[in-house]
Amino acid sequence: MKHTDIKVLFEDSAKFLNASVTVCGWVRTWRDSKSIAFIELNDGTSLKNLQLVIEKDKTEESMVKPALVVGCALQVVGTFIPSERNGFELSVQTITVLGGCPQDYPLQKKHHTLEFLRTIPHLRPRTKYFEAVFAVRNALSFAIHKYFNAHGYKYVHTPIITGSDCEGAGEMFRVTTQPWKTDCKNEQEYYAADFFGAKAGLTVSGQLEGEVAAMGLGKIYTFGPTFRAEHSNTTRHAAEFWQIEPEVCFCDLHDIIEIGEDFIKSIIKDVLSSCPEELAYFNERIEKGLIEKLNHVTESDFGKITYTEAVEVLKKSGKEFKYPVEWGCDLQTEHERYLTEEYFKKPVFVTDYPADIKAFYMKLNADGKTVAATDLLVPGIGEIIGCSEREADLEKLKAAMLKRGMPLESYSEYLDTRKYGSVPHSGFGLGFERMLMYITGVQNIRDTLLYPRTVGSL
């Protein structure tokens, strides 16, 4: 049906001023008096509601009464006029109820807790908070594609169903067509009878396939859903999330760090430019100083420190951490936040982690103890990027895999990339929802996803 988006009305107000327009949307709130009624209408295109002004002596009561219901959907024809209080409003001529809404509509109140809204994920996009979240999510997605396209990367689509566990942590969801009851005598027989004739799972990362693509295309990126069956019921973990993973050939650790910093700054600048209204909302309601923080990031040189130096900083900090710090331990969120929020006061790359706490594919440094890897830590979140130079030496890569008990035959195609024309190459993984949390100030990853998948919650 022909209508004008509310966002377009506000952005091109001079064109529509004093003209008759048709709008559609949902009733957010309404007020009524003897001679006049007001409706706040929202269609999802703008955080701002359009106020409808209904003069009862000019509008049939049979039109007005059914429309004064929170949650119902309307089509409205009226004159777009200036308003001293709201900037602009619509003087109503006719109202048509497109979809009624009963009194048990859960969003009757103006403000609801996020905990309550998580119980109705199918309705929460109709709130201002989630309208803003998903507007920024959309803008951030486009900013990411825009960056890589402008820098000559090819966008590749890696498999969602795979037989390889990239991280080797055993946290894959199994994919099967087998019934829960089976007559198979053992595991091998069970998988042989399955759809693929082999054990299959949902991907935890597109990196290994991304490396394969980069070995012919030079530099690529993936941007797609990934899955981790990790029993972490925290504000930063979800079982299904989106990940961005560039892979760059002829690129060492220092090069990929430069790329990672430029990438983060670029996408933040892009969202600051394209979502001023939404970021102003988050700055006011969610995180005071958010816009200042984001501008500070784009204007600062990121810090850099080795893992060994970071451990010494943490040990000398005088802070009493829940998890004690010793060389060889994995840094916890509390350690990462101290480094970013109190020591550096900006994002920081921590480099050269112990090989034993990092993945098999990372290049072993000359000391034989650490790998050419880095995590980008940011204030308020902790790790946001995991990055490394990949091991390009076939024998060293095989040794790292055997040390971890990994079956080489399952990775024969991946190993072939080191056998046939191996080159230095590097890449990183960025959790999309964590980046969205950082840009918006949203505190829980469940509030960045349309339908959050977490432990015990489908």
C-alpha angles and dihedrals in degrees: 000000000000113000142134122250114242090231090057091050092055096041096047098030096146090061094053100035112132091356127123111254137175120224134178131200150110127291110249097176139343140197127200137197136165097275106017141033131196129206127189105215126193128182100182095255096096137027087225117085120223112234114225116206114204116192103199097208088060098041130062113250090224087065097044105048098056089049095057093084125110110240099019119128120238142189109206133186117197149127117280105227138170118264127198092213103035103026091237138011140174121253101212124233102166136004127199121188106223096179127009122218126211125224093258090071102135096219098067094123124071095232129037132175117256089236090059092046091054087065090060105040090157091064104032095086085073091068123089092238095058094037086061093044094053093043090057091043089056093047093047091052091054092045090056094050090044093054096050094042091052091051097050101257121147117228110229129186111222122198119280091197110056144158097219129081102215095195095039091223097121094236098128124131110234119238115207144151092200117117117246089248114061138166094215114133096213144001095270092054091046094055093040088061093048126101096269095031088239142066110285135183145173112275121261090193140358092217101107093050088042090057089052090053093046091054088071104022099044100224128018141160135208125207114181148108121301130185134214124183089206118149094222110132095188136127090256103048132080130167092227121038141143124256136193115211122177120186120197127190122215088026129124130199094273091052094050091048089056090048092048093051093047091047095051093047092047097051092046091052090048093053092044087056098043101039108040094139095050094045090049087054093051090044090055101037109025113023122012109218093022096134091046089051093051093047089049090055093051091049099043133083106237117244123248129203135157120245090245091053091046092054090053091049091051094047091051094044096092088226120136104227123195088227113046116231122236131155108272097033122116111250112249127216091261090056093046092049093050090054094049102033103035110017105036099012089210139057115304137193113224109200141189103032123188109278092229094065097044135073125280095247097063119109114256113235123230091261090066090225105074136046133224093255135126138188120207108222121196132191115268096014111045117210113027102157129037109198139172148158105249122237104259097181111094097210094046090049092050091048091052091050094047090049088059093046094248118159106243092202090065090058100041094123092049090049090051089067087066093042097053113050101327117196136184107269138164141190146165142216123225120192103227096206092049089053089049090051090052094049096046102033090236107158102206127054088216087070095057097057129073091223110012114212111207138151109305093000123098 
